[in-house]
Amino acid sequence: MVPGEGGPATGPTVLRMLLGAQLRRLREGAGVTREGAGWEIRSSESKISRMELGRVGFKERDVADLLTLYGVTDTDERAALLKLARDANSPGWWHRYGDVLPNWFQSYLGLEAAAALIRTYEVQFVPGLLQTPEYARAVILLGHRAAPPEEVERRVSLRVERQELLRRPQPPQLWAVVDEAALRRPIGGPDVMRGQLTALIEATRSPHVRLQIVPFDAGGHAAAGGAFTILRFGDQDLPDIVYIEQLTSAIYLDKREDLDYYALAMERLCVEAEPPERTAEILGRILAEHYPS
C-alpha cells in the first residue's frame, strides 16, 4: 500500500516522513542493508537513514533506483511512490514567509498541519493557535522590538494564517493546557488581554478545542521543565513527535522512551488542571478581576 496521497492539509514535511517510512519497509522486506542501499544511490548509510526518517529531500532518480533495488516492479506502485517524492519536494504554504521564518520552525509547521491531535502545554503565553492578532503582535514585539513594522506585521500574518488549520472542514483536535500565570500576565496591556481572554472563552465552545487551566494553587506539577507540544498523526506509519521550542532552535523527540515520558507528564497535567468544563468560568473570573470592561 502506498501511504498518504496527502490532500490539502498535508505538507512536504509529512510527505517526506511517509515516503521514508515506506522506503524503510521495502528495504527491510528485501533484506537490503542501509549500507547496501546507500551504495546503490552513490551515497552513504547515514543518507539512507536520514531519508527513511524524512529529514532530507528526495531526488526522484534516487527513489527510482531504490525501488528497483528493492524489487518494486509494479508500474502503478512505482508511479505513486515517485509522485510522492515529487510532492514531498514542493514548498508548503509557509514558504512565502521564508524571510521571517527560521528553518527549524518550518519543519514544525509541516508537522502541525498534518497532525490529527495537537496536545500542548504553555507556561508563559496563550498557545499560538489560539492567539488573537493583537496578542500575537504583543508577543512578537517581546522578541523583535527593534524589527521594522512591516516585519512585525509579516510575523503576525504568519501566525494568523497558521490558525487556518482549526477552520478546515476536518480540523485537528487541539488539547491545550495553560498555566494560570499566562492568563494573568498583561501581555500588550488591558485591552489586548481583554480581547484575548474573550477569544479563549469563545474557543472553548468549539467541539475540536479542549482548553484546561493549571491553577496557582496546584503548586508544583509534572511539567515544571517548561512548555512542550505532542503531535499525533492519523497515519499509522508516523510516530508521535514531541516538540520543544527554544529561543533560537527547537528539539524534536520521537524515541519511544521520550514519547512515553512526555505523554505521562501531559496526562498528569490534565489531571492536575481544572476540568475543561470549568475553563470558561475561570476565564470569566480573570476577566472580571483584572480586565473589566
Sequence and secondary structure as in RCSB ss.txt:
>XXXX:A:sequence
MVPGEGGPATGPTVLRMLLGAQLRRLREGAGVTREGAGWEIRSSESKISRMELGRVGFKERDVADLLTLYGVTDT
DERAALLKLARDANSPGWWHRYGDVLPNWFQSYLGLEAAAALIRTYEVQFVPGLLQTPEYARAVILLGHRAAPPE
EVERRVSLRVERQELLRRPQPPQLWAVVDEAALRRPIGGPDVMRGQLTALIEATRSPHVRLQIVPFDAGGHAAAG
GAFTILRFGDQDLPDIVYIEQLTSAIYLDKREDLDYYALAMERLCVEAEPPERTAEILGRILAEHYPS
>XXXX:A:secstr
       TT  HHHHHHHHHHHHHHHHHHHT  HHHHHHHTTS HHHHHHHHTT S   HHHHHHHHHHTT   H
HHHHHHHHHHHHHTS  GGGGGTTT  HHHHHHHHHHHHEEEEEEEESSS  GGG  HHHHHHHHHHH TTS HH
HHHHHHHHHHHHGGGGGSSS  EEEEEEEHHHHHS TT HHHHHHHHHHHHHHTTSTTEEEEEE GGG S TTTT
  EEEEEESSTTS  EEEEE SS EEEE  HHHHHHHHHHHHHHHHHS  GGGHHHHHHHHHHHH   
